[in-house]
Amino acid sequence: MTSRSTARCHAFGGGLSNGRCCPLDTLTKADVMTFRHARTIQDQPGLPRVQRAVLIAIALRADRYGEAWPSIRRISTDTGYSESWVRQAIKQLAKAAGNRTLQEEAILLMALGTTSLAEVQRVLKQ
């Protein structure tokens, strides 16, 4: 039986000096899930290019729990889009997902009688 470092690699034609067959052998389960998320995003029809790039950039930064918290600057660097384009794309994605802005949430809470106008004004000033 040949050792892994001298075995012929299925992808690159030979073993690597680190004893691994190829870079694909170094992938963790979290890496595989990240690529699956990115692929799912890529396959979404009708998704604008900027939004697609932003979602993929976030997916590629996900940890093993599927959570990612990259900054606007980091997403901008990763995608090549300006920070204002990234912010706009995130707002559009959030709205498409059914998330409400703080102002929309405040209006809903006032309509339900859960809060007062004075409380909403106080929170929005912060």
C-alpha positions as CSV (number, residue, x, y, z in Angstrom):
1,M,0.0,0.0,0.0
2,T,1.4,3.4,-0.9
3,S,1.5,6.3,1.5
4,R,-0.7,9.2,0.9
5,S,2.2,11.6,0.1
6,T,3.5,9.4,-2.7
7,A,0.0,8.3,-4.1
8,R,-1.1,9.8,-7.4
9,C,-3.6,12.5,-6.7
10,H,-7.0,12.2,-8.4
11,A,-7.3,15.9,-9.0
12,F,-3.7,17.2,-9.5
13,G,-1.8,14.2,-10.8
14,G,0.4,13.6,-7.7
15,G,0.8,13.8,-4.0
16,L,1.6,17.2,-2.4
17,S,4.5,17.8,0.0
18,N,2.2,18.2,3.0
19,G,1.1,14.6,2.8
20,R,-2.3,15.4,1.5
21,C,-3.7,14.3,-1.8
22,C,-4.9,17.7,-2.9
23,P,-6.3,20.9,-1.4
24,L,-9.8,19.3,-1.4
25,D,-8.7,16.9,1.3
26,T,-8.3,19.8,3.7
27,L,-11.9,20.9,3.5
28,T,-13.9,20.6,6.7
29,K,-17.6,19.9,7.0
30,A,-18.2,23.7,7.6
31,D,-16.3,24.4,4.3
32,V,-18.5,22.0,2.4
33,M,-21.7,23.6,3.9
34,T,-20.4,27.1,3.0
35,F,-19.9,26.0,-0.6
36,R,-23.4,24.5,-0.7
37,H,-24.8,27.8,0.5
38,A,-22.9,29.7,-2.1
39,R,-24.0,27.3,-4.8
40,T,-27.6,27.7,-3.7
41,I,-27.3,31.4,-3.9
42,Q,-25.7,31.3,-7.3
43,D,-28.6,29.1,-8.6
44,Q,-31.3,31.6,-7.6
45,P,-33.0,33.0,-10.8
46,G,-33.6,36.7,-11.1
47,L,-31.3,37.7,-8.2
48,P,-29.5,40.9,-9.1
49,R,-25.8,40.7,-9.5
50,V,-24.9,42.9,-6.5
51,Q,-27.3,41.0,-4.2
52,R,-25.9,37.7,-5.4
53,A,-22.3,38.8,-4.8
54,V,-23.2,40.1,-1.3
55,L,-24.9,36.9,-0.3
56,I,-22.1,34.7,-1.6
57,A,-19.5,36.9,0.3
58,I,-21.5,36.5,3.5
59,A,-21.9,32.7,2.9
60,L,-18.2,32.3,2.4
61,R,-17.5,33.9,5.7
62,A,-19.8,31.6,7.7
63,D,-18.5,29.6,10.6
64,R,-19.2,26.0,11.4
65,Y,-22.6,27.0,12.8
66,G,-23.6,28.8,9.6
67,E,-23.3,32.2,11.1
68,A,-21.4,35.1,9.6
69,W,-21.0,38.7,10.7
70,P,-18.7,40.4,8.2
71,S,-18.5,44.1,8.2
72,I,-19.8,46.2,5.3
73,R,-16.2,47.1,4.5
74,R,-15.2,43.4,4.4
75,I,-18.1,42.5,2.1
76,S,-17.2,45.5,-0.1
77,T,-13.6,44.3,-0.3
78,D,-14.7,40.7,-1.0
79,T,-17.1,41.7,-3.8
80,G,-15.4,44.7,-5.3
81,Y,-18.6,46.7,-4.9
82,S,-18.6,50.0,-3.0
83,E,-19.8,50.2,0.6
84,S,-22.9,52.1,-0.4
85,W,-23.8,49.4,-3.0
86,V,-23.3,46.7,-0.4
87,R,-25.6,48.6,2.1
88,Q,-28.3,49.1,-0.6
89,A,-28.1,45.4,-1.5
90,I,-28.4,44.3,2.1
91,K,-31.5,46.6,2.6
92,Q,-33.1,45.2,-0.5
93,L,-32.4,41.6,0.5
94,A,-33.8,42.2,4.0
95,K,-36.9,43.8,2.6
96,A,-37.4,40.9,0.1
97,A,-37.0,38.5,3.1
98,G,-39.9,40.3,4.8
99,N,-37.9,42.1,7.4
100,R,-39.1,45.6,8.5
101,T,-37.2,48.7,9.1
102,L,-37.2,50.2,12.5
103,Q,-39.7,52.9,11.4
104,E,-42.0,50.3,9.9
105,E,-41.8,48.2,13.1
106,A,-42.6,51.3,15.2
107,I,-45.7,52.1,13.1
108,L,-46.9,48.5,13.5
109,L,-46.4,48.6,17.3
110,M,-48.2,52.0,17.5
111,A,-51.1,50.6,15.5
112,L,-51.4,47.6,17.8
113,G,-51.3,49.9,20.8
114,T,-48.1,48.3,22.2
115,T,-46.2,51.6,22.3
116,S,-46.8,55.3,22.2
117,L,-45.7,58.0,19.8
118,A,-43.5,59.5,22.5
119,E,-41.7,56.2,23.1
120,V,-41.1,55.8,19.3
121,Q,-39.7,59.3,19.0
122,R,-37.4,58.7,22.0
123,V,-36.0,55.4,20.5
124,L,-35.6,56.9,17.0
125,K,-33.6,59.8,18.4
126,Q,-30.9,57.5,19.8
